[in-house]
Amino acid sequence: MSLPSWTDEKFGTMKRAALWLVTVVGEGNVFTKEEVKQAFPGVSQADRRVRDLRDFGWRIDTNREDLGLNQHEQRFVLQGEPVWEPGKGTRPASSITDTQRREILARDGHHCRSCGITAGETYAGTFASAQLDIARRPVIQADGKVKVELVAECNRCRVGGKGLTADLEAVLVRVDRLDGLNRKTLTDWVAADAREFAEVERLWADIRTLPADSRNKIREALGLPPV
């Protein structure tokens, strides 16, 4: 079945943009904001209509998700719902508003809930700066039902966390199994919403990043044989 033409103006801009991505850009390829403007001359906020497709399962990455892109580029990764078909392309009620985004970022302390990095902070060992956005995270509740919850995450963790489902019930079971001392430690961390790593833990994290020859020198310093 052939697709409608992306130039057919009986479709709204978002649906035309979807057809343009599929028939002109192609999955896996990069396009620019300028190319969007040229494809839809005189159409205000055409680039925003492209971003709206994410609400319908389309994956369109920016340099927040794909560090190989510059700020003017986007990559059409995966087609979602065929929004040009009858009955498709109605905006879901779960779409995140600007107000919701600000509230969630404030609630989550303006840092990534997965790795703890803050917006603008540089990732260790790189020159790349973190950007925060809102991720939808399916969470298995205590009653077994799955609820989609919103959480602040950085661009790296959002990419790595795609498709993951959190299991609240499993976490609650593990909390219940903690002995008194460990439960007190966890309670303090949760109350402060932060964990202070011990020097030996920070040192272990640094050692793990070393290449094999350097790790063997650490083993030698500790009286262990090389591997």
C-alpha positions in Angstrom: 0.0 0.0 0.0 1.6 3.3 -1.1 1.9 6.2 1.3 0.2 9.5 0.7 2.3 12.4 -0.5 4.0 14.5 2.2 3.1 17.6 0.1 -0.6 16.9 0.3 -1.9 19.9 2.2 -5.1 18.2 3.3 -2.9 16.7 6.1 -1.7 18.9 9.0 1.9 19.8 9.4 2.7 17.1 11.8 1.3 14.4 9.5 3.1 15.8 6.5 6.3 15.9 8.5 5.9 12.3 9.4 5.5 11.4 5.7 8.5 13.6 4.8 10.6 11.7 7.4 9.6 8.3 6.0 9.8 9.1 2.3 12.5 11.7 2.1 14.8 11.4 5.1 14.6 7.7 5.8 15.1 5.9 9.1 18.6 6.2 10.5 19.4 9.4 8.6 20.2 12.9 9.8 18.3 16.0 8.9 18.6 19.6 10.0 16.3 22.3 11.2 17.0 24.3 8.1 15.9 21.3 5.9 12.6 21.2 7.8 12.1 25.0 7.1 12.8 24.4 3.4 10.4 21.5 3.2 7.6 23.5 4.9 8.2 27.1 3.8 5.9 29.6 5.5 4.8 27.1 8.1 5.4 28.4 11.6 6.9 26.0 14.2 7.3 23.2 11.6 10.3 21.9 13.7 8.0 21.7 16.7 5.5 19.6 14.8 8.4 17.2 14.0 9.1 16.9 17.8 5.4 16.3 18.4 5.8 13.0 16.7 7.6 11.6 19.7 4.3 11.6 21.5 3.2 8.9 19.1 6.2 6.6 19.5 8.5 8.1 16.9 12.1 8.2 17.9 13.8 11.4 16.8 17.1 12.0 18.5 18.9 15.3 19.1 22.4 15.9 20.4 20.9 15.2 23.9 20.4 11.6 23.0 23.1 11.2 20.2 26.3 12.9 21.1 27.5 12.6 17.5 24.9 15.2 16.4 25.4 19.0 16.6 22.8 21.3 18.0 21.1 21.9 14.6 20.9 18.2 13.6 18.4 15.5 14.4 18.3 11.8 13.6 15.2 10.0 12.5 15.8 6.7 14.3 12.5 4.9 14.3 9.0 5.3 12.9 6.1 5.2 15.3 2.4 5.3 14.9 1.3 6.0 11.2 -0.3 9.3 12.2 -1.5 10.0 8.6 -4.0 7.1 8.8 -7.6 7.9 9.7 -8.2 7.9 13.4 -4.4 8.1 14.1 -2.4 11.1 15.3 -4.6 12.4 18.1 -2.4 13.9 20.8 -2.3 11.7 23.9 -3.5 13.2 27.1 -0.2 12.2 28.7 1.7 14.8 26.7 4.1 16.7 29.0 3.5 20.4 29.3 6.2 23.0 30.0 4.6 23.5 33.4 4.8 19.8 34.2 8.4 19.7 33.0 9.4 22.6 35.4 7.6 21.0 38.3 9.2 17.5 37.7 12.7 19.0 37.4 12.1 20.9 40.7 10.7 17.9 42.4 13.7 15.8 41.4 16.2 18.4 42.6 17.3 19.4 39.1 19.5 16.4 38.7 19.3 13.1 36.9 17.6 10.5 39.1 19.6 7.7 37.5 23.2 9.0 37.8 22.9 12.2 39.8 24.5 14.6 37.3 23.1 18.1 37.1 22.3 20.1 34.0 25.4 21.6 32.4 27.7 19.4 34.5 30.4 17.7 32.4 30.5 13.9 32.2 33.6 12.5 33.8 36.4 12.0 31.3 34.7 13.9 28.5 33.9 17.5 27.4 30.2 16.7 26.9 27.8 18.5 29.2 24.6 16.9 30.6 21.2 18.1 29.6 18.1 17.1 31.6 14.8 16.1 30.3 11.7 14.1 31.4 11.5 10.4 30.8 8.5 8.1 31.0 9.3 5.1 33.2 7.0 2.1 33.5 6.9 1.0 37.1 5.4 -2.3 38.3 3.3 -1.4 41.3 2.7 -3.5 44.5 -0.6 -4.8 43.0 1.2 -6.0 39.9 -0.2 -3.3 37.6 2.1 -1.1 35.5 2.0 2.6 35.9 3.9 5.1 33.8 5.6 7.7 36.0 7.6 10.8 35.0 11.2 11.2 36.1 14.1 13.6 35.4 17.0 12.0 33.5 20.0 13.2 31.6 20.5 12.6 27.9 22.9 9.6 28.5 20.7 7.8 31.0 17.6 8.4 28.9 19.2 6.5 26.0 20.5 3.7 28.2 17.2 3.4 30.0 14.9 3.1 27.0 12.7 0.0 27.3 13.5 -0.5 31.0 10.7 -1.2 33.5 11.2 -0.5 37.3 9.9 -3.0 39.7 8.6 -1.2 42.8 7.4 -4.4 44.5 10.8 -6.1 44.2 12.5 -3.0 45.7 10.0 -3.0 48.6 10.7 -6.6 49.3 14.4 -6.0 49.5 13.9 -3.0 51.8 11.8 -5.2 54.1 14.6 -7.8 54.3 17.3 -5.3 55.5 18.6 -5.8 59.0 18.6 -2.9 61.5 22.0 -1.3 60.7 21.5 -1.5 56.9 18.0 -0.2 57.2 19.1 2.8 59.2 21.8 3.5 56.6 19.3 3.4 53.8 16.8 5.5 55.8 19.5 8.2 56.2 20.3 8.2 52.4 16.6 8.4 51.4 16.0 11.1 53.9 18.9 13.2 52.6 18.1 12.1 49.0 21.9 11.6 48.6 24.6 9.1 49.4 28.1 10.1 50.4 30.5 7.5 49.0 33.4 6.4 51.1 37.0 7.0 49.9 37.5 3.2 49.3 34.4 3.2 47.1 35.6 6.2 45.0 39.0 4.6 44.7 37.5 1.3 43.5 35.5 3.1 40.9 38.7 4.8 39.6 40.6 1.5 39.6 37.9 -0.1 37.5 38.5 2.5 34.7 42.2 1.6 34.4 43.5 -0.6 31.5 44.8 -4.1 32.3 48.5 -3.2 32.6 47.7 -0.4 35.0 45.3 -2.6 37.0 48.2 -5.1 37.4 50.3 -2.4 38.9 47.6 -1.8 41.5 47.5 -5.5 42.2 51.2 -5.5 42.7 50.9 -2.6 45.1 48.4 -4.6 47.1 50.5 -7.8 47.1 48.4 -9.6 44.5 49.7 -11.6 41.4 49.1 -10.1 38.0 46.2 -11.4 35.8 
